[in-house]
Amino acid sequence: MSKHVVALVEEMAMPVIKSEGYELVDVEYVKEGKDWFLRIYIDKPGGVNIDDCQKVSVYVGEKLDEADIIKDNYYLEVSSPGLDRKLKKEKDFETFEGRDVELSLYKPIDGEKHFEGELVGLFEGDLIKINSNGNMLEFNRKDVAVIRLAVKF
């Protein structure tokens, strides 16, 4: 059900996303505790502001009310992907090549689950390479729980 909802919401959101020049970064439909959350992450050159998020929220909210595809009560949230943006799509790996990332694995390798380094790229769709202090590290994409941009001040 969750993947079905995500696909339908992505489709519903595209008219406003395209017309306003946004990028649809991600859509999540997740249960946290007893509550369901439908989260839409958008971006645009220079970043998004609250008006951008409200525009997408109102548009998608109206479309969801008309279609009535989600039977559970849920919270609709629209926001930017944030400074610590997750990398999910192949395009993300191209866009952020050369940037510092943090990577977490489902299972540890030699006792380690967390790695940091410069993103070298995604190869053949499933091999993530990072340069960690001069050491080239390779991870199978299916073993990676999350990879996100590192935030350094």
C-alpha positions as CSV (number, residue, x, y, z in Angstrom):
1,M,0.0,0.0,0.0
2,S,2.8,2.4,0.9
3,K,4.5,2.2,-2.5
4,H,1.2,2.5,-4.3
5,V,0.4,5.7,-2.3
6,V,3.9,7.1,-3.0
7,A,3.5,6.5,-6.8
8,L,0.1,8.1,-6.9
9,V,1.2,11.1,-4.9
10,E,4.2,11.6,-7.1
11,E,1.9,11.5,-10.2
12,M,-0.6,14.0,-8.5
13,A,2.2,16.4,-7.6
14,M,3.9,16.6,-11.0
15,P,1.7,19.3,-12.5
16,V,2.5,21.9,-9.8
17,I,6.1,20.6,-9.5
18,K,6.7,21.2,-13.2
19,S,4.7,24.4,-13.5
20,E,6.6,26.1,-10.6
21,G,10.0,24.8,-11.7
22,Y,10.5,22.6,-8.6
23,E,12.3,19.3,-8.3
24,L,10.4,16.4,-6.7
25,V,13.2,15.1,-4.5
26,D,11.2,12.4,-2.6
27,V,7.8,11.2,-1.3
28,E,7.5,9.1,1.8
29,Y,4.4,7.5,3.3
30,V,5.4,6.2,6.6
31,K,3.9,5.1,10.0
32,E,5.7,6.6,13.0
33,G,4.2,5.3,16.2
34,K,0.4,5.4,15.7
35,D,0.5,8.2,13.2
36,W,0.9,8.1,9.4
37,F,2.9,10.8,7.6
38,L,2.9,11.7,3.9
39,R,6.1,13.7,3.3
40,I,6.9,15.4,0.1
41,Y,10.4,16.9,-0.4
42,I,10.9,19.6,-3.0
43,D,13.8,21.7,-4.1
44,K,14.7,24.3,-6.7
45,P,17.8,26.3,-7.6
46,G,18.5,28.6,-4.7
47,G,16.3,26.5,-2.3
48,V,12.6,26.5,-1.4
49,N,10.8,28.7,1.0
50,I,7.6,28.4,3.0
51,D,5.5,29.8,0.2
52,D,6.8,27.1,-2.2
53,C,6.0,24.4,0.4
54,Q,2.5,25.8,1.0
55,K,1.7,26.0,-2.7
56,V,2.6,22.3,-3.2
57,S,0.8,21.3,0.1
58,V,-2.5,23.1,-0.9
59,Y,-2.4,21.6,-4.4
60,V,-1.6,18.1,-3.4
61,G,-4.0,18.2,-0.4
62,E,-6.9,19.2,-2.7
63,K,-6.0,16.4,-5.2
64,L,-5.8,13.9,-2.4
65,D,-9.2,14.9,-1.0
66,E,-10.7,14.6,-4.5
67,A,-9.2,11.2,-5.2
68,D,-9.7,9.8,-1.6
69,I,-6.9,7.2,-2.1
70,I,-5.6,7.2,1.5
71,K,-8.0,5.7,4.0
72,D,-5.9,6.2,7.1
73,N,-5.7,9.5,8.9
74,Y,-2.3,11.1,8.0
75,Y,-0.3,14.3,8.3
76,L,0.8,15.9,5.0
77,E,4.2,17.6,5.2
78,V,5.9,19.4,2.4
79,S,9.5,20.7,2.9
80,S,12.9,21.0,1.5
81,P,15.2,18.0,1.7
82,G,17.4,19.9,4.1
83,L,21.2,20.4,4.3
84,D,21.6,16.7,5.2
85,R,19.7,15.6,2.1
86,K,19.4,11.8,1.5
87,L,20.8,10.6,-1.8
88,K,18.3,8.2,-3.3
89,K,18.0,8.7,-7.1
90,E,20.9,8.1,-9.5
91,K,20.6,11.8,-10.4
92,D,21.4,12.6,-6.8
93,F,24.7,10.8,-7.0
94,E,25.7,12.7,-10.1
95,T,24.6,16.1,-8.7
96,F,26.5,15.7,-5.4
97,E,29.6,14.0,-6.7
98,G,32.6,15.4,-4.9
99,R,30.6,16.4,-1.9
100,D,31.2,15.0,1.6
101,V,28.7,12.3,2.6
102,E,27.8,10.2,5.6
103,L,26.9,6.6,4.9
104,S,25.3,4.0,7.2
105,L,25.1,0.3,6.5
106,Y,22.4,-2.2,7.6
107,K,25.2,-4.6,8.9
108,P,28.7,-3.7,10.0
109,I,31.8,-4.4,8.0
110,D,34.8,-5.1,10.3
111,G,32.7,-3.7,13.2
112,E,31.9,-0.4,11.5
113,K,28.4,0.7,10.2
114,H,29.1,4.4,9.7
115,F,31.5,5.9,7.1
116,E,32.3,9.4,5.9
117,G,34.1,10.7,2.9
118,E,33.9,12.4,-0.4
119,L,31.4,10.9,-2.8
120,V,33.2,9.5,-5.9
121,G,29.9,8.3,-7.4
122,L,27.5,5.6,-8.2
123,F,28.7,3.0,-10.7
124,E,26.6,0.6,-12.7
125,G,23.6,1.6,-10.6
126,D,24.6,-0.3,-7.5
127,L,28.1,0.4,-6.4
128,I,28.7,3.5,-4.3
129,K,32.3,4.7,-4.0
130,I,33.5,7.2,-1.4
131,N,37.0,8.5,-0.7
132,S,37.6,8.4,3.0
133,N,40.9,10.1,3.9
134,G,42.6,8.8,0.8
135,N,41.1,5.3,1.1
136,M,38.7,4.3,-1.7
137,L,35.7,2.5,-0.1
138,E,33.1,0.7,-2.1
139,F,29.6,-0.3,-0.9
140,N,26.8,-2.3,-2.6
141,R,23.8,0.0,-2.7
142,K,21.5,-2.7,-1.3
143,D,23.7,-2.8,1.9
144,V,23.4,0.9,2.5
145,A,20.7,1.9,4.9
146,V,21.1,5.6,4.2
147,I,23.6,8.0,2.5
148,R,23.2,11.7,3.0
149,L,25.1,14.9,2.5
150,A,27.4,15.6,5.5
151,V,26.8,18.9,7.2
152,K,30.0,20.6,8.3
153,F,30.3,24.0,9.9
